[in-house]
Amino acid sequence: MSTPVHGSGFPSSRRLRPRVARLVAVAGAAALTTLAGLATPLNPAPQQASAADGDKVLTVAVAQSVDSLSPFLASRLLSTSIHRLMYEYLTNYDPTNARTIPGLATKWQSSSDKLTWTYTIRSNSKWSDGQQATAEDAAWTFNTMMTDEGAATANGSFVANFEKVTAPSPTKLVIKLKKPQATMTALDVPIVPKHQWEKVGDLSKFNNDKSFPVVGNGPFILTDYKPDGYVRLKANKSFWRGAPKFDELLFRYYKDQDAAVAALRKGEVSFVAGSPSLTPAQAASLKNAENIHVNDAPGRRFYALATNPGAKAKNGQKFGDGDPSLLDERVRHALFMAVDRKAVIDKVFQGHAVEGQGYIPPRFPQYFWKPSPSQELTYDPAKAAQLLDQAGYRKNSSGKRLGKDGKPITYRVLCHATDPNDKAVGQYLTEWWSKLGIGVTLDCLDNVTDPWLAGNYDLAFDGWSVNPDPDFVLSIHTCAALPATPKDTGATDNFICDKQYDSLYARQLAEYDPAERATIVKQMESRLYDLGYMNVMAYPNAVEAYRTDQIKSIRTMPSAAGNIYGQDGYWSWWSAVPAASDGSSDDSGSTGIVIGGIVAAVVVVGAGVFFAMRRRATAEDRE
Amino acid sequence: MTTGIPAPATGAGPRRLAWQRRRRSAVRFWAEYRTHRAGLVGLAALTLFALVALTAPLTVGSDVAGATDAPGQPMESPSGEFPLGTDRFGRDLLGLLVWGSRVSLLVGLLAAVLSVAIGALVGVTAGHFKGWYATVLMRVTDWFLVMPTLVLAIALATVLSRSLGTVILAIGVTSWPTTARLVRAQTLAVESRPYIERAKALGGGHGHIMSRHVLPNVMPLVLAQATLMVSSAILAEATLAFLGLGDPTVVSWGGLLQEAREAGAVSSGDWWYLVPPGIAIAAVALAFTLCGRAVESVLNPRLGVDR
């Protein structure tokens, strides 16, 4: 408790009026000072975070923490994007159509038995310490991942089927396979310099963040990193595809998305992607801002509702506490049929998303699949109720559906506390399903990993970014991805294990004909749809914004309508062209701050008047 | 029950006397309270807020929190139809503000009651028993006193499941130490008076002395403290909800602010989403503080000279 200010030695009330006036004047002045204090940061030219004079710096606001800067361990979007910039991969994707194009390898061919792949390594790629990048580096990278379990953490699935990797000459890499593997032209594995990485002891503990600059051969060289502070990269002037136009690339941390947007308005950062994307309100207000371009493009993510299929391990042991009623396909279908996907698009994403169909987003047309009219689970709450009745989950007198144990059904929905979309959709789910007679508990957690891996959930919000080669997102639903024992962590997403799906998965992996493989992938999507364990609600757009007075042009991927942040390749940052003059124009639209200032002024004036009245009362009492 | 002792008659006398005394002191209290203008303003504001919260089921109804049949488009600016605009679901923000007052007031009151109850219990027993018991209890109190309340509350709210009860508990068990210290000091003062010694001599036990003699004397202090605690509890509830630690399906003022922030209302300048809940929180907290200060100065003669 604070003690009230005891008035002592105040003049008597005869001099009241001038004093009140003075107090109000003081309060007004204070308000003005507050306003001025708030306004001043807007006035000077935006400060560029430049390392040296004249350097063109591209600053990107990010929120995701780096899990590791070691290519053997990193799996998050930001870390893998940085690895794209630091190291060349064998192949890359064409930014216009996502087809495979040369990277470190200039040519590749498979033998007639489909088991031997020969890559020709380019001779014009040098490591940043001056040494030549050779086939030996690639062979060492793959061999390390095959022999060292710690090095297989992030990309082990690519080499699981490798028999032997050799480098007969500096420009020739030979990979022998156990079985045919369709992903050989989409090996998203950073190739690291052998002469640097040989010296590293335990790869499972080495995070590649001790000595800078880090030797690499990509378009940018990592020069500095502070956890949750910044990641700094400088341009590799001798990059074989051509030097980037910016001198420096700086990923700076803004854990609050609104702060990142404010920084963009002020010109402190050149680019904001949001996590995972800007909110509709932010996009709408930035569209009207001067010198800011909002890029709203079809995304590569899907946004789904995962259903716990009864978690189990590879050894057959069951664990977790998923609701047994969800094992009935009719229940799963009924739940999804009560989800109005159109409302999710219109209300939650406000048009910045596409209604969900199959597992792979329409961004990848060769693999995009739509359910046939007969199998489609259209929004139909009446039919959903009917399905639940058929499955034997009937309503009791108070309108609640009872489980087989005679208790009312309440599903726990696992949601990410950091994702506003999860909470918003969760609110809708609660209302839709309560009309069906099913209760919902929304478990919004900062860390959903623990209950998820333990199988302690009924339903969960789920989403993955899909690569041009869909192998990875398909592999996470195979039985092989289940954890070995309940204590282990498997690559599985949602504990799905279906024989039919698995045999289709094996077939597509061995199929080298792209059209034939796409057909099998679509069959897999159809099977996944029918199972009802992964119900795709939407494909969210990538909504991002950049300053046109700092970035003159930047390449999207695909070029027609594509995203900038988190591309499959280094195209955006490598291609970005700085604007001629450094952006010095002031922003005009910081309405939020101005309004905040006005509110502060009102409060200060109000407080001033209030205290003036209080003091007057005190003075009167003294008479 | 052998002889017809007129028990009711002898019982009614003191009881009636006691009631008269209480009525007199209530009248005296009110007469004194009326002279505090700020206290009256606070009381009027509180009555208004209480009326709004209690009549909310009649005026706006629980449908206002429904997202599926929201009447407007998301993030509409204020208009004739929606005086305070709409939120990200297209719900009427004025209705949500009225509906949210229920949770904010309820949590504020219950958390304050819980906090003051713990504080009073600790304070009275520590002041009464003294010795090693009091020493241990007071060291625990000191420990809670130096712990940053908000950090402790966040830790609690994170560990426990997300519900209103958790928030009440988190605020209640972290904010009691000041009350405990105050009540202990008052208890020590009361216990040193001669009539306590007489009560002991007449055979009054610990329970009797604490409940019949000490508690009535520390009660005014406890009441004033409770009123003041409500405002800080409401602020704490709003803080926790704003940090995303509340129940996301329950509408509260802090929750509205958190939703506004998540929807990006701050950087897009959608002031109607931010300002009304903020002002409401400030106004209720101010009203409780004004009332608490007035009650405090009426009940505590040493503060009565100036408020």
Interface residues (C-beta under 8 A of the other chain):
Chain A: M1 P4 H6 G7 Q257 D258 V261 A262 R265 L278 T279 P280 A281 Q282 A284 S285 L286 D340 A343 K347 Q350 A417 P420 K423 A424 G426 Q427 Y428 T430 E431 W432 L442 D443 C444 D446 G589 S590 T591 G592 I595 V599 V603 R614 A617 T618 D621
Chain B: R37 A38 G66 A67 T68 A70 P74 M75 R88 F89 G90 T158 S161 R162 T178 Q225 L228 G244 P248 T249 E259 R261 E262 A263 G264 A265 V266 S267 S268 G269 D270 W271 V275 G278 A282 R293 D306 R307
